[in-house]
Amino acid sequence: MTIPFDNSFVNLPRSFYMRQDPVPVAAPALVKFNHALAAEIGVLAADFPVEVLAGNTVPEGAAPLAAAYAGHQFGGFSPQLGDGRAVLLGEAVGPDGIRRDIQLKGAGRTFFSRGGDGRAAIGPVLREYLVSEAMHVLGVPTTRALAAVTTGEPVRRETPLPGAVLTRVAHSHLRVGSFQFHYARQDKAALEVLVEYARARHFPEAEGPLGLLDAVIKAQAKLVAKWMGLGFIHGVMNTDNSSISGETIDYGPCAFMDTYHPETVFSSIDRRGRYAYANQPKIALWNLSQLAQTLTPLVEGVAPLEASLARFDDTYATEFTRIFTAKLGLAAQDVDFIVATLKMMADEGVDFTLFFRRLAYGQGIRNLFENPAAADEWNANWQIRKSPTADMKAVNPVFVPRNHRVEAALNAAEHGDFAPFEKLHAVLANPFSEQPENAEYEAPPTEEERVLATFCGT
């Protein structure tokens, strides 16, 4: 095995993690391996035999550990969370010079498991594989999926389910909660170390704590704007799921909207709509304010931190406007028209992805509207604003991981049939091109197929 491990996190003080080997499983079997991602890392499938992917064998050069972090979960603060079912094998620097974490998710109990079993079921593992890889080809910064394996052991949730392990790749697993962990312990020295580590790893051009904060704010504002442009709802935007690198992390109860409405919620545990679609920018800023608070021991006064946070709205608004200007193919930015379009879509019960896809491909939108006259009125206003040279096909996907398709694939996998997963994965690998042979994957769900709730999987 020739995994090019070059581990750095393990060299930080021991308060940052607990050394932890993955817990072996009974009968691992490979479900999917991401050869394209492996090439980016600079490895081959042969470097990752199923025994490594399942956690039964620790490869040479690895430094397995469970990272410590805290977090606000639905607004309530937990001073110690940590990797309760994940083990960071180590880091590898690929041929492109990029350092990446290689982590096993579902690798068994750790010091931070808090009574949990540390395992993952096949459904959540394949959901993360499908959606994270779809997000990547859609142009959204995200963690990636290198492999999925079954364990030959059941995990017990509401019912026994087949167990699985996901090999996840990320630019790092540093989170807002990583900083909160040391701030809650009033450990200024650890915060200084973490700031310098995060700055050097992700934003080497940034200077000091304020430079790091500015860079994270910019990355998060751009990330959430991309979510909004796809109708994506993360579902669990806790501070422990807010990545310092600006990547999407944790695909538990995530979902893509079918019918557009700003208050849409899918997560079964988000009973008050804290993480609804339209709330995502506000929650991102709230999370960033928690990051800013952890930096108060390192910055003189709060005014500089507040000034940094104040820049979030402008960065987000600029990116949001840019994205929707491109999606609508407008000749010039027109915020009022964008806002009016989204309001009209909500009022008329329009399918989000299909609306923009039909505009891009020059197909009719009237039958998407409850009131076709509203479509005619909107179209007349759009015609005088659109650019004749806009490449709308490049920014409006034909295919997204629609919830009913994902759920059907996961349900089949739970019963040992991985063909629907493979088919959906193949369709989503080319989201911006028409695939006439796969046209059914464009369609919104029927009333019977609608998915009303998504679940975390823990």
C-alpha positions as CSV (number, residue, x, y, z in Angstrom):
1,M,0.0,0.0,0.0
2,T,1.3,3.4,-1.0
3,I,-1.0,5.9,0.5
4,P,1.0,9.2,0.6
5,F,0.2,10.1,4.2
6,D,1.6,13.4,5.4
7,N,-0.1,13.9,8.8
8,S,-0.2,17.3,10.5
9,F,-3.2,17.4,12.8
10,V,-1.8,14.6,14.9
11,N,1.2,16.9,15.7
12,L,-1.1,19.4,17.4
13,P,-1.5,19.3,21.2
14,R,-3.2,16.3,22.6
15,S,-6.2,18.4,23.7
16,F,-7.2,18.5,20.1
17,Y,-7.9,14.8,19.7
18,M,-7.9,11.3,21.1
19,R,-5.9,8.6,19.4
20,Q,-8.3,6.0,18.2
21,D,-8.1,3.0,15.8
22,P,-11.2,2.1,13.9
23,V,-13.1,-0.8,15.3
24,P,-13.0,-3.9,13.0
25,V,-16.2,-5.3,11.4
26,A,-17.3,-8.9,10.7
27,A,-17.4,-9.2,6.9
28,P,-16.6,-6.1,4.9
29,A,-17.6,-5.9,1.2
30,L,-17.0,-3.1,-1.3
31,V,-20.0,-1.3,-2.7
32,K,-18.4,1.7,-4.5
33,F,-14.9,3.1,-5.0
34,N,-14.3,6.6,-6.5
35,H,-11.4,6.1,-8.9
36,A,-11.5,9.7,-10.1
37,L,-11.1,11.1,-6.6
38,A,-8.4,8.5,-5.9
39,A,-6.4,9.9,-8.9
40,E,-6.7,13.4,-7.4
41,I,-5.3,12.1,-4.1
42,G,-2.6,10.2,-5.9
43,V,-3.6,6.7,-4.9
44,L,-5.1,3.6,-6.6
45,A,-7.9,1.3,-5.6
46,A,-5.2,-1.3,-4.7
47,D,-3.9,1.1,-2.0
48,F,-7.3,0.9,-0.3
49,P,-8.3,-2.8,0.0
50,V,-11.7,-3.4,1.6
51,E,-10.0,-4.2,5.0
52,V,-8.7,-0.6,5.1
53,L,-11.9,0.9,3.9
54,A,-13.8,-1.0,6.7
55,G,-11.3,-0.2,9.4
56,N,-10.1,-3.8,9.9
57,T,-6.6,-2.8,8.9
58,V,-4.7,0.4,9.7
59,P,-2.5,1.2,6.7
60,E,1.2,2.1,7.1
61,G,1.7,5.8,7.7
62,A,-1.8,6.4,9.1
63,A,-2.2,8.2,12.4
64,P,-5.8,7.4,13.3
65,L,-7.6,9.7,15.8
66,A,-11.0,11.1,16.8
67,A,-11.0,14.9,16.8
68,A,-12.4,17.0,19.6
69,Y,-14.9,19.7,19.0
70,A,-17.9,21.4,20.6
71,G,-21.0,22.9,18.9
72,H,-24.4,24.6,19.0
73,Q,-27.0,22.0,18.0
74,F,-30.2,23.7,17.0
75,G,-29.1,26.7,19.2
76,G,-28.2,24.7,22.3
77,F,-24.5,24.6,23.2
78,S,-22.7,21.3,23.9
79,P,-19.1,21.9,25.2
80,Q,-17.9,18.5,24.0
81,L,-19.1,16.6,20.9
82,G,-16.2,15.3,18.9
83,D,-15.9,12.5,16.4
84,G,-18.3,10.0,17.8
85,R,-18.4,7.6,14.9
86,A,-15.6,8.8,12.7
87,V,-11.8,8.2,12.7
88,L,-9.4,10.4,10.8
89,L,-6.9,8.0,9.2
90,G,-4.6,10.8,8.2
91,E,-3.8,13.3,5.5
92,A,-2.4,13.0,2.0
93,V,-1.0,15.6,-0.3
94,G,-2.0,14.8,-3.8
95,P,-0.3,15.5,-7.1
96,D,-2.1,18.8,-7.3
97,G,-0.4,19.9,-4.0
98,I,-3.6,19.9,-2.1
99,R,-3.7,18.4,1.4
100,R,-6.7,16.3,2.1
101,D,-8.1,14.4,5.2
102,I,-9.0,10.8,4.7
103,Q,-11.6,9.8,7.3
104,L,-13.7,6.6,8.0
105,K,-17.2,7.5,8.9
106,G,-19.1,4.8,10.8
107,A,-15.8,3.3,12.1
108,G,-17.1,2.4,15.6
109,R,-17.2,3.8,19.1
110,T,-14.7,6.5,20.1
111,F,-14.1,8.5,23.3
112,F,-16.7,11.0,22.0
113,S,-19.5,8.6,21.2
114,R,-21.6,9.6,24.2
115,G,-23.4,6.2,24.4
116,G,-23.8,5.8,20.6
117,D,-22.7,2.8,18.7
118,G,-20.3,4.7,16.5
119,R,-21.7,3.0,13.4
120,A,-23.5,4.0,10.3
121,A,-26.3,2.3,8.3
122,I,-26.1,1.7,4.5
123,G,-28.8,4.3,3.8
124,P,-27.0,7.4,5.2
125,V,-23.7,6.3,3.8
126,L,-25.0,6.0,0.3
127,R,-27.0,9.2,0.7
128,E,-23.7,11.0,1.5
129,Y,-21.9,9.3,-1.3
130,L,-24.6,10.3,-3.9
131,V,-25.2,13.8,-2.7
132,S,-21.7,14.9,-2.0
133,E,-20.5,13.7,-5.4
134,A,-23.4,15.3,-7.1
135,M,-22.6,18.6,-5.3
136,H,-19.0,18.3,-6.5
137,V,-20.0,18.1,-10.2
138,L,-22.5,20.9,-9.6
139,G,-19.7,23.1,-8.6
140,V,-20.3,23.3,-4.9
141,P,-17.4,23.1,-2.4
142,T,-17.9,19.8,-0.5
143,T,-16.4,16.9,1.2
144,R,-16.1,13.9,-1.2
145,A,-16.8,10.2,-1.0
146,L,-13.9,7.9,-1.8
147,A,-15.6,4.6,-1.0
148,A,-18.5,2.9,0.6
149,V,-18.4,-0.6,2.1
150,T,-20.9,-2.8,3.9
151,T,-19.8,-4.3,7.2
152,G,-21.7,-7.6,7.4
153,E,-23.1,-6.4,10.7
154,P,-26.5,-4.8,11.5
155,V,-26.9,-1.5,13.2
156,R,-30.0,-0.8,15.2
157,R,-32.0,2.3,14.7
158,E,-35.8,2.1,14.6
159,T,-35.2,-1.3,13.0
160,P,-32.0,-3.3,12.3
161,L,-30.3,-2.1,9.2
162,P,-27.2,-3.2,7.2
163,G,-24.1,-1.5,8.5
164,A,-21.7,0.5,6.3
165,V,-18.6,2.7,6.4
166,L,-18.0,5.7,4.3
167,T,-14.5,6.9,3.4
168,R,-14.8,10.6,3.4
169,V,-12.2,13.1,1.9
170,A,-12.1,16.8,2.9
171,H,-9.7,19.7,2.7
172,S,-9.9,19.4,6.5
173,H,-12.5,18.5,9.2
174,L,-11.9,21.8,11.1
175,R,-15.2,23.3,12.1
176,V,-16.5,26.3,14.0
177,G,-17.0,23.8,16.8
178,S,-13.3,23.1,16.8
179,F,-12.7,26.6,18.0
180,Q,-15.6,26.5,20.4
181,F,-14.2,23.4,22.1
182,H,-11.1,25.3,23.3
183,Y,-12.9,28.6,23.9
184,A,-15.3,26.8,26.2
185,R,-12.3,25.7,28.2
186,Q,-10.7,29.2,28.2
187,D,-7.6,27.7,26.6
188,K,-6.1,30.7,24.9
189,A,-2.9,28.8,24.0
190,A,-4.9,26.2,22.1
191,L,-6.9,28.8,20.3
192,E,-3.6,30.5,19.2
193,V,-2.4,27.1,17.9
194,L,-5.6,26.4,16.1
195,V,-5.9,29.8,14.5
196,E,-2.3,29.4,13.1
197,Y,-3.0,25.9,11.9
198,A,-6.2,26.7,10.2
199,R,-4.8,29.9,8.6
200,A,-1.7,28.1,7.3
201,R,-3.7,25.1,6.0
202,H,-6.6,26.9,4.3
203,F,-5.9,30.6,3.9
204,P,-2.1,31.2,4.0
205,E,-2.6,34.7,2.6
206,A,-4.6,35.7,5.7
207,E,-3.0,37.5,8.6
208,G,-3.8,36.6,12.2
209,P,-7.2,35.8,13.7
210,L,-9.0,38.6,11.9
211,G,-7.6,37.6,8.5
212,L,-8.7,34.0,9.2
213,L,-12.2,35.2,10.2
214,D,-12.5,37.3,7.1
215,A,-11.5,34.4,4.9
216,V,-13.9,32.0,6.5
217,I,-16.8,34.5,6.3
218,K,-16.2,35.0,2.6
219,A,-16.0,31.2,2.0
220,Q,-19.2,30.5,3.9
221,A,-21.1,33.4,2.3
222,K,-20.2,32.1,-1.2
223,L,-21.0,28.5,-0.2
224,V,-24.5,29.2,1.1
225,A,-25.3,31.3,-2.0
226,K,-24.4,28.3,-4.1
227,W,-26.8,26.1,-2.0
228,M,-29.5,28.6,-2.5
229,G,-29.0,28.6,-6.3
230,L,-29.6,24.9,-6.4
231,G,-32.6,24.8,-4.0
232,F,-30.4,22.8,-1.6
233,I,-31.4,22.6,2.1
234,H,-28.6,21.4,4.4
235,G,-31.0,20.5,7.2
236,V,-28.6,20.5,10.1
237,M,-26.5,23.7,10.1
238,N,-25.1,23.3,13.6
239,T,-21.8,25.0,14.3
240,D,-20.1,21.5,14.4
241,N,-21.3,21.2,10.8
242,S,-19.9,24.6,9.7
243,S,-16.6,24.0,8.0
244,I,-13.7,26.4,8.3
245,S,-12.6,25.6,4.7
246,G,-16.0,26.6,3.3
247,E,-16.9,23.1,2.2
248,T,-20.3,21.5,2.6
249,I,-20.0,18.9,5.4
250,D,-22.5,16.4,6.8
251,Y,-25.2,15.1,4.5
252,G,-27.7,13.8,7.1
253,P,-31.2,15.2,6.6
254,C,-30.2,17.3,3.5
255,A,-32.6,17.6,0.6
256,F,-33.2,19.4,-2.7
257,M,-36.5,21.3,-3.0
258,D,-39.0,20.2,-5.6
259,T,-41.8,22.8,-5.3
260,Y,-40.2,26.1,-4.4
261,H,-41.1,27.8,-1.2
262,P,-38.7,29.8,1.0
263,E,-39.9,28.1,4.3
264,T,-39.3,24.6,3.1
265,V,-38.0,22.2,5.7
266,F,-37.3,18.5,5.3
267,S,-35.3,17.5,8.4
268,S,-37.4,15.5,10.8
269,I,-35.6,17.0,13.8
270,D,-36.0,20.6,12.6
271,R,-39.4,21.0,14.1
272,R,-39.3,24.8,14.2
273,G,-37.8,25.4,10.9
274,R,-34.5,26.9,12.2
275,Y,-32.7,25.5,9.1
276,A,-35.4,26.2,6.5
277,Y,-34.2,27.1,3.0
278,A,-34.6,30.9,3.4
279,N,-33.0,30.9,6.9
280,Q,-29.7,29.4,5.7
281,P,-27.9,32.7,5.1
282,K,-29.0,34.0,8.6
283,I,-27.9,30.8,10.3
284,A,-24.5,30.9,8.5
285,L,-23.9,34.4,9.9
286,W,-25.1,33.2,13.3
287,N,-22.6,30.4,13.2
288,L,-19.8,32.8,12.1
289,S,-20.7,35.0,15.0
290,Q,-19.9,32.1,17.3
291,L,-16.6,31.7,15.5
292,A,-15.9,35.4,16.1
293,Q,-16.7,35.0,19.8
294,T,-14.0,32.3,20.1
295,L,-11.4,34.8,18.8
296,T,-12.1,37.4,21.4
297,P,-9.2,36.3,23.6
298,L,-6.9,36.9,20.7
299,V,-8.2,40.2,19.4
300,E,-8.2,43.6,21.1
301,G,-11.8,44.7,21.5
302,V,-14.9,43.3,19.7
303,A,-15.2,46.1,17.1
304,P,-12.9,44.5,14.6
305,L,-14.8,41.2,14.9
306,E,-18.1,43.0,14.4
307,A,-16.7,44.8,11.4
308,S,-15.7,41.5,9.8
309,L,-19.2,40.0,10.5
310,A,-20.8,43.0,8.9
311,R,-19.2,42.1,5.6
312,F,-21.0,38.8,5.4
313,D,-24.3,40.3,4.0
314,D,-22.6,42.2,1.2
315,T,-20.6,39.2,0.2
316,Y,-23.6,36.9,0.3
317,A,-25.8,39.3,-1.6
318,T,-23.2,39.8,-4.3
319,E,-22.8,36.1,-4.9
320,F,-26.6,35.4,-4.6
321,T,-27.3,38.0,-7.2
322,R,-24.5,36.8,-9.5
323,I,-25.8,33.3,-9.4
324,F,-29.5,34.1,-10.1
325,T,-28.6,36.6,-12.8
326,A,-26.8,33.8,-14.5
327,K,-29.6,31.3,-13.9
328,L,-32.1,33.6,-15.4
329,G,-29.8,34.7,-18.2
330,L,-30.3,38.4,-17.5
331,A,-28.5,41.0,-19.5
332,A,-27.8,43.0,-16.3
333,Q,-28.2,42.4,-12.6
334,D,-31.8,43.1,-11.5
335,V,-32.3,42.3,-7.8
336,D,-36.0,43.4,-7.9
337,F,-36.7,41.0,-10.8
338,I,-34.9,38.1,-9.1
339,V,-36.9,38.6,-5.9
340,A,-40.2,39.0,-7.8
341,T,-39.4,35.8,-9.7
342,L,-38.8,33.8,-6.6
343,K,-42.0,35.1,-5.0
344,M,-43.9,34.3,-8.1
345,M,-42.5,30.7,-8.0
346,A,-43.6,30.3,-4.4
347,D,-47.1,31.7,-5.1
348,E,-47.5,29.5,-8.1
349,G,-46.1,26.2,-6.7
350,V,-43.4,26.0,-9.4
351,D,-40.8,23.2,-9.3
352,F,-37.4,24.9,-8.7
353,T,-35.1,22.8,-10.8
354,L,-37.5,22.2,-13.7
355,F,-38.4,26.0,-14.0
356,F,-34.7,27.0,-14.5
357,R,-34.0,23.9,-16.6
358,R,-36.8,24.7,-19.0
359,L,-35.7,28.3,-19.3
360,A,-32.2,27.2,-20.1
361,Y,-33.3,24.7,-22.8
362,G,-35.9,26.9,-24.4
363,Q,-38.9,24.8,-23.3
364,G,-42.3,26.0,-22.1
365,I,-42.9,26.8,-18.5
366,R,-46.7,27.4,-18.6
367,N,-47.7,24.0,-17.4
368,L,-45.5,24.4,-14.3
369,F,-47.8,27.2,-13.0
370,E,-51.1,26.9,-11.2
371,N,-52.2,30.0,-13.2
372,P,-50.8,30.0,-16.7
373,A,-51.6,33.7,-17.1
374,A,-49.0,34.4,-14.4
375,A,-46.5,32.5,-16.5
376,D,-47.3,34.6,-19.6
377,E,-46.9,37.8,-17.6
378,W,-43.6,36.8,-16.1
379,N,-42.3,35.6,-19.5
380,A,-43.1,38.9,-21.1
381,N,-41.1,40.7,-18.4
382,W,-38.2,38.2,-18.7
383,Q,-38.0,38.5,-22.5
384,I,-37.1,42.2,-22.2
385,R,-34.4,41.5,-19.6
386,K,-32.7,38.4,-20.8
387,S,-29.3,38.3,-22.6
388,P,-29.3,36.7,-26.1
389,T,-25.8,35.4,-25.4
390,A,-26.3,34.0,-21.9
391,D,-25.2,30.4,-21.4
392,M,-28.0,29.3,-19.1
393,K,-27.3,25.6,-19.7
394,A,-24.0,25.8,-17.9
395,V,-25.5,26.9,-14.7
396,N,-29.0,25.3,-14.6
397,P,-28.7,21.5,-14.0
398,V,-31.1,19.1,-15.7
399,F,-30.6,16.6,-12.9
400,V,-30.2,17.0,-9.1
401,P,-30.5,14.3,-6.5
402,R,-34.3,14.5,-6.2
403,N,-35.4,13.2,-2.8
404,H,-37.8,10.5,-4.1
405,R,-35.0,9.1,-6.4
406,V,-32.5,9.1,-3.6
407,E,-34.9,7.4,-1.2
408,A,-35.8,4.7,-3.7
409,A,-32.1,3.9,-4.3
410,L,-31.4,3.7,-0.5
411,N,-34.5,1.6,0.1
412,A,-33.3,-0.9,-2.5
413,A,-29.8,-0.9,-1.1
414,E,-31.1,-1.8,2.3
415,H,-32.5,-5.0,0.7
416,G,-29.2,-5.7,-1.1
417,D,-30.1,-4.2,-4.5
418,F,-27.5,-1.6,-5.5
419,A,-28.6,-1.2,-9.1
420,P,-30.8,1.9,-8.4
421,F,-27.9,3.5,-6.5
422,E,-25.5,2.8,-9.4
423,K,-28.0,4.1,-12.0
424,L,-28.7,7.3,-10.1
425,H,-25.0,7.9,-9.4
426,A,-24.3,7.6,-13.2
427,V,-27.1,10.0,-14.1
428,L,-26.0,12.6,-11.6
429,A,-22.4,12.5,-12.8
430,N,-23.4,14.5,-15.9
431,P,-26.0,17.0,-14.5
432,F,-25.9,19.8,-17.0
433,S,-26.6,17.7,-20.2
434,E,-29.9,16.3,-21.4
435,Q,-30.0,12.5,-21.2
436,P,-33.1,11.5,-23.2
437,E,-32.7,7.9,-22.1
438,N,-32.9,9.1,-18.5
439,A,-35.6,11.7,-18.8
440,E,-37.6,10.2,-16.0
441,Y,-34.9,11.4,-13.5
442,E,-35.7,15.0,-14.4
443,A,-39.3,14.7,-13.3
444,P,-40.7,15.9,-9.9
445,P,-42.3,13.3,-7.7
446,T,-45.8,12.3,-8.1
447,E,-48.0,12.9,-5.1
448,E,-47.4,9.3,-4.0
449,E,-43.6,9.6,-4.4
450,R,-43.2,12.9,-2.4
451,V,-40.7,12.8,0.4
452,L,-41.9,14.9,3.3
453,A,-39.1,14.3,5.8
454,T,-35.5,13.3,5.8
455,F,-33.5,11.8,8.7
456,C,-30.1,12.2,10.2
457,G,-29.2,8.5,10.4
458,T,-27.5,8.6,13.8
